[in-house]
Amino acid sequence: MLSPAYTRSPDGAWGEWPVLSPRAHEYLNQALESQQWAISGVLREDRELFERRFARLFADYVGAPIAVPTDHGSSALVIALEALNLPAASEVIVPALTWVATASAVFRAGHVPVVCDVDPATGNMDPWSLEEAISERTGAIIVVHWGMTMADVAAICEVGAKRGISIIEDASQSHGAEWQGRCAGTFGTFGCFSLQQAKVLAGGEGGVVVANSSQWRVTLEELRADSRSWRPEGAERGPVLGLQESVGIMGSNYCMSEFSAALLCAQIETLDVQHQVRNKNFYLLQHLLSGIDGISLPSVSPKQNKLSIYELPVNFSGSCLTENNRRAANIQASLGVKVYQPRHPLIGSSLLKPWTKTGLAPLTALFNERHEDAKHPHAERIANESVVFHHSALLASEEEINRLATTLIENR
Ligand SMILES: Cc1ncc(COP(=O)(O)O)c(C=O)c1O
């Protein structure tokens, strides 16, 4: 029997998020009292930093050789791109449906995001639109696992391998999802995750990069800690600075604080229990809506053997933005849980405006040129026709999921 405290706090309302893990207070207090609040200090012999512990726990959780925590998911993407050391102003392909950071990280790393359309059934990057977007300037592909399903990352890696193009997975919305038994984030050279408050693994603000080989460890550490990396195993304890000035590549400060790391060490302990509840409820909802005309949920590929639901898009076929705006407000008023519309696809997004930064002018010119006639009809349709539930709406009882299904049907 699962403790309800893992999915709701006592008396917690439906849709409450974040839900504190049982050990959150204990670990946060330990971090506070340790007086080691950052990784860039003198190490104590009697305790391990939460940041080190979280790196290990997360690498184990996804089955990656190494994990390097960062201050945000956006900086995880920046250092993954920087680690590839591509020629300046390389093109990096990103899908039309994602949070703006997938594309803005490309600008921050000195490259040009090129936006491709998505699979109409899932909203994820698909190998065909990807192939169309590839040019001789393509240096990398960022595949995002959007909302609640994984992109066909195995097929996308094949496209990349055929052309010698590196793959970065933006798994900010898919911690613990599995494709043919392998976790999101472990297919590409790098997998990047956001650990921001709304995510299924929430540390307030935070991020983490995993790599497909431990050979990337020093480079990634240097890129996120002002060119410094951890002293070799065994030499990192005692009254010495934990970080040494190894300077293989110049970095910036994107380090995770000990408070976020302590919280994450607690929150990861309840992640799988919460996945189980959300996933069971998704399949119940799918069953309750099956055969109902005009409403559909994203189709889950049989190759995806485990879901990790960040946002649940519900599609009302043929509807438009204004209609869905009203529909989202009505559903939210009936249920008391947050309902909203997906973000606008990247081209035309109110948040993606590189021309507002003079320093980006050369990259902006290339970006504008590349997207002069860009059309992303599948992404546009999904954004227009869907309303979205945050994953906390699925941390619910069977009765609440029944109410959810009834309300969706009434609001067709
Ligand atoms: C797909 C995706 N990529 C990147 C990010 C950026 O993460 P952060 O907000 O932690 O910088 C997010 C956060 O919402 C995201 O959903």
The ligand as a Gaussian input file, in Angstrom:
#p B3LYP/6-31G(d) Opt

LIG

0 1
 C       11.687000      21.191000     -22.519000
 C       12.355000      22.150000     -21.586000
 N       13.630000      22.510000     -21.817000
 C       14.294000      23.343000     -21.009000
 C       13.684000      23.891000     -19.900000
 C       14.454000      24.875000     -19.072000
 O       14.654000      24.483000     -17.780000
 P       14.918000      25.560000     -16.615000
 O       13.649000      26.327000     -16.442000
 O       15.243000      24.708000     -15.438000
 O       16.034000      26.418000     -17.044000
 C       12.371000      23.538000     -19.596000
 C       11.685000      24.105000     -18.428000
 O       10.501000      24.326000     -18.435000
 C       11.678000      22.651000     -20.462000
 O       10.423000      22.275000     -20.233000

